[in-house]
Amino acid sequence: MTDLAKEEQRFARKIGALRAKGNFPTAMLNLLETVGGRQFQAMVEQTSKDDASTGLPDLTAPERHVQGASLLPRASFSLDLEPARVLLTAILEDVRAAGSELEIGADRVMEALETEELSVERLFRAYLDEDQEFFAIWAEKTPTTPKLLFFLAQSALTPFIKSLARRIVEARPLNGVWEHGHCPVCGSLPYLSSLETREGLRKMHCCFCQTAYRVARIGCVYCGERDPQKLHYFDVEDLPGFRVDLCDQCRMYVKTADFRQLDRISVPVLDDLESLAMDVLAQARGHARPTLSAFGF
């Protein structure tokens, strides 16, 4: 079984575990399961296209990378947009089939694409460039589903972004602890932390290319604060295996998944969803999350 097949299997098992908990709408989990399946299939197809003859973009020189420069800034990710366009069309139909507010939002996006009020190229460019103004405008145009367009762009592009990121890491392995507050591959911020192995190695998971990279066990991943008087955490009895790390210096927080002592499946994009209640609690304490979820929520 290939690594991608194993990942897809874990994803499906995690969706099943979330269904069993009964805390999330069935329609939402069904949609994420369908979208996830399409993404894995797209990655399989993309991987079959990528071979030794497929070149990589020019990457940052090692000496600059050590100083904190990402290997390839997200705006410079060179992607074949045609398969992403095909995936976007399929996901848009999946969203529409979900009904209710999602159907209304999907109809509005379809209309915009048909009338050329919106173009796929502009949508994808806005996502790569982190054009928040673009998505804010479209949030007003789809008021019942304000984050739908971001979800569509992210879901359609992520398989191809991940495929390129994995090839970059194969060419330039990430060794040791990364000391900077952004992803070593693309420069984006992490959306989730995890503790792994018996030694409790701490890893961050990038919100853009989804690369997992090792960081220092102690310290704020965003601002680098190391003063223990300014670093705190809390957990919740109803959500074993999760905690929230808070920084009083930058007032940011990151959730951490630690399933080492639990018989639990870890899939970062779904661990983030599973622990959604902890975002509410952290924000009620006056801390902010600098990224959306891996699905754009």
C-alpha positions in Angstrom: 0.0 0.0 0.0 1.4 3.4 -1.0 1.8 6.2 1.5 -1.0 8.1 -0.1 -3.3 5.1 0.2 -2.4 4.8 3.9 -3.2 8.5 4.4 -6.5 8.2 2.7 -7.3 5.2 4.8 -6.5 7.1 8.0 -8.6 10.0 6.8 -11.6 7.8 6.2 -11.2 6.2 9.7 -11.0 9.6 11.3 -14.2 10.7 9.6 -15.8 7.6 10.9 -14.6 8.4 14.4 -16.0 11.9 14.3 -19.3 10.5 13.1 -19.4 8.1 16.0 -18.9 11.0 18.4 -22.1 12.7 17.1 -20.8 16.2 17.7 -20.7 17.3 14.1 -23.4 17.7 11.4 -23.6 14.6 9.2 -23.9 16.7 6.1 -20.6 18.5 6.9 -18.8 15.3 7.5 -20.2 13.8 4.3 -19.0 16.8 2.4 -15.5 16.7 3.9 -15.3 12.9 3.2 -16.2 13.5 -0.4 -13.9 16.4 -0.9 -11.1 14.5 0.9 -11.5 11.5 -1.4 -11.3 13.8 -4.5 -8.2 15.4 -3.1 -6.4 12.1 -2.6 -7.3 11.0 -6.1 -6.0 14.2 -7.5 -2.7 13.7 -5.6 -2.4 10.2 -6.9 -2.8 11.4 -10.5 -0.4 14.3 -9.9 2.2 12.0 -8.4 2.0 9.8 -11.5 2.8 12.8 -13.6 5.8 13.9 -11.4 8.9 11.9 -12.2 12.6 12.5 -12.3 12.3 14.6 -15.4 9.9 17.0 -13.8 12.0 20.0 -12.6 11.5 22.0 -9.5 11.4 25.8 -9.3 14.5 27.5 -8.1 14.7 27.1 -4.4 16.2 29.4 -1.8 20.0 28.9 -1.3 20.9 26.8 1.8 22.7 29.7 3.5 19.5 31.9 3.3 17.3 29.1 4.3 19.3 28.6 7.5 18.7 32.2 8.3 14.9 31.8 8.0 14.0 32.2 4.4 11.4 29.7 3.1 12.5 27.3 0.4 9.8 28.6 -2.0 7.4 31.4 -1.0 3.8 30.4 -1.4 3.2 33.1 -4.1 5.9 31.5 -6.1 4.3 28.0 -6.1 4.1 27.2 -9.8 1.1 24.9 -10.3 -0.7 23.4 -13.3 -4.1 25.1 -12.8 -6.1 22.9 -15.3 -6.4 19.9 -13.0 -7.2 22.3 -10.1 -9.9 23.9 -12.2 -11.4 20.4 -12.9 -11.3 19.6 -9.1 -12.9 23.0 -8.3 -15.8 22.2 -10.6 -16.4 18.8 -9.0 -16.1 20.2 -5.4 -18.5 23.0 -6.3 -21.1 20.4 -7.4 -20.5 18.5 -4.1 -21.1 21.7 -2.1 -24.3 22.4 -4.1 -25.5 18.9 -3.5 -25.2 19.4 0.3 -28.2 21.7 0.1 -29.4 24.4 2.4 -27.1 27.5 2.7 -24.3 25.7 0.9 -26.5 25.2 -2.1 -27.4 28.9 -2.2 -23.7 29.9 -1.9 -22.7 27.4 -4.6 -25.3 28.7 -6.9 -24.0 32.2 -6.4 -20.4 31.2 -7.2 -21.5 29.2 -10.3 -23.4 32.2 -11.5 -20.4 34.4 -11.0 -18.2 32.0 -13.0 -20.7 31.8 -15.8 -21.1 35.6 -16.1 -17.3 36.1 -15.7 -17.9 38.2 -12.6 -15.4 35.8 -11.2 -12.6 33.8 -12.9 -10.9 30.7 -11.7 -7.5 32.2 -12.4 -8.3 35.3 -10.3 -9.6 33.1 -7.5 -6.5 30.9 -7.4 -4.2 33.9 -7.6 -6.0 35.5 -4.7 -5.5 32.4 -2.6 -1.8 32.0 -3.5 -1.2 35.8 -2.8 -3.2 35.7 0.5 -5.4 38.5 -0.9 -7.7 39.0 2.1 -9.5 41.9 0.5 -10.6 39.7 -2.4 -12.1 37.1 0.0 -13.7 39.8 2.2 -15.5 41.2 -0.8 -16.8 37.7 -1.8 -17.8 37.0 1.8 -20.2 39.9 1.5 -21.5 38.5 -1.8 -22.2 35.1 -0.2 -23.5 36.2 3.2 -25.0 32.8 4.1 -21.7 31.1 3.5 -19.0 33.8 3.9 -16.0 31.4 3.8 -17.2 29.3 0.9 -15.0 30.8 -1.7 -11.9 30.4 0.4 -12.9 26.8 1.1 -13.3 26.1 -2.6 -10.0 27.7 -3.6 -8.1 25.9 -0.8 -9.7 22.5 -1.4 -9.0 22.7 -5.1 -5.4 23.8 -4.9 -4.2 21.9 -1.8 -3.5 18.5 -3.5 -1.2 20.2 -6.0 0.4 22.4 -3.4 1.1 19.4 -1.2 2.5 17.4 -4.1 4.9 20.2 -4.9 5.8 20.7 -1.3 6.6 17.0 -0.9 8.9 17.0 -3.9 10.7 20.1 -2.4 11.2 18.3 0.9 12.6 15.3 -1.0 15.1 17.5 -2.7 15.9 19.5 0.4 15.2 17.5 3.5 14.2 19.3 6.6 16.7 18.3 9.2 16.8 19.4 12.8 14.7 22.0 14.6 13.3 24.9 12.7 13.7 28.1 14.8 11.5 30.5 12.9 7.8 31.2 13.2 6.8 30.2 9.7 6.9 27.1 7.5 10.4 26.3 6.3 9.0 25.2 2.9 6.5 28.0 1.9 6.7 30.6 4.7 3.1 30.3 5.8 2.0 30.0 9.4 1.2 26.7 11.1 -2.4 25.9 12.0 -1.8 23.0 14.4 0.9 21.5 16.7 1.4 17.9 17.6 3.6 15.9 19.9 5.0 12.7 18.5 7.3 9.8 19.4 8.1 8.7 22.9 10.4 11.7 23.3 7.6 14.1 22.6 9.0 15.8 19.5 7.0 18.8 18.7 5.9 19.4 15.1 4.0 22.2 13.4 1.6 21.7 10.5 1.6 24.3 7.8 -1.8 25.9 6.9 -0.8 26.2 3.2 1.4 23.3 2.0 0.6 21.1 5.1 4.2 20.2 5.6 5.0 18.9 9.1 8.2 20.3 10.6 10.0 20.0 13.9 10.2 23.0 16.3 11.5 23.5 19.8 9.4 21.8 22.5 9.2 25.0 24.6 8.3 28.4 23.1 5.7 30.4 21.1 5.8 29.2 17.6 4.7 32.5 16.3 6.8 35.1 18.1 9.5 33.0 19.6 8.8 33.9 23.2 10.6 31.5 25.6 9.8 33.2 29.0 7.8 30.5 30.9 6.0 33.3 32.7 4.4 34.4 29.4 3.6 30.9 28.2 0.6 29.0 29.4 -1.7 26.2 28.3 -5.1 24.7 29.2 -6.9 21.5 28.3 -10.5 20.3 28.5 -11.7 17.1 30.2 -14.1 16.4 27.4 -11.4 16.6 24.7 -8.6 14.3 25.9 -5.5 14.4 23.7 -5.8 18.2 23.0 -4.4 21.3 24.7 -4.1 24.9 23.8 -0.8 26.7 24.1 -1.2 30.4 24.8 1.4 33.2 24.5 0.9 36.4 26.5 3.6 38.2 24.5 1.9 38.1 21.1 -1.6 37.0 22.3 -1.7 34.2 19.8 -2.5 30.5 20.5 -2.0 27.2 18.8 -3.8 23.9 19.6 -1.7 20.8 20.2 -2.7 17.2 19.6 -1.0 14.6 21.7 -2.4 11.1 21.2 0.7 9.2 22.3 -1.1 7.7 25.3 -4.4 7.3 23.5 -5.8 4.8 21.0 -6.7 7.6 18.6 -6.2 8.2 14.9 -4.4 11.5 14.2 -5.1 13.3 11.0 -4.1 16.9 11.5 -6.7 18.5 9.2 -9.4 16.6 11.1 -7.8 16.9 14.5 -8.2 20.7 14.0 -11.9 20.2 13.3 -12.4 17.8 16.2 -11.0 20.4 18.7 -13.0 23.3 17.4 -14.5 24.0 20.8 -11.1 24.8 22.1 -10.8 27.7 19.6 -13.9 29.2 21.2 -12.4 28.9 24.7 -9.0 30.3 23.6 -10.6 33.3 21.9 -12.8 33.9 24.9 -9.5 34.4 26.9 -8.5 37.1 24.6 -6.1 35.2 22.4 -6.2 35.0 18.6 -5.6 32.3 16.0 -3.6 33.7 13.0 -4.8 31.1 10.5 -8.0 29.5 9.3 -8.5 25.8 9.5 -7.1 23.4 6.9 -10.5 23.6 5.3 -10.8 27.3 5.5 -13.3 27.5 8.4 
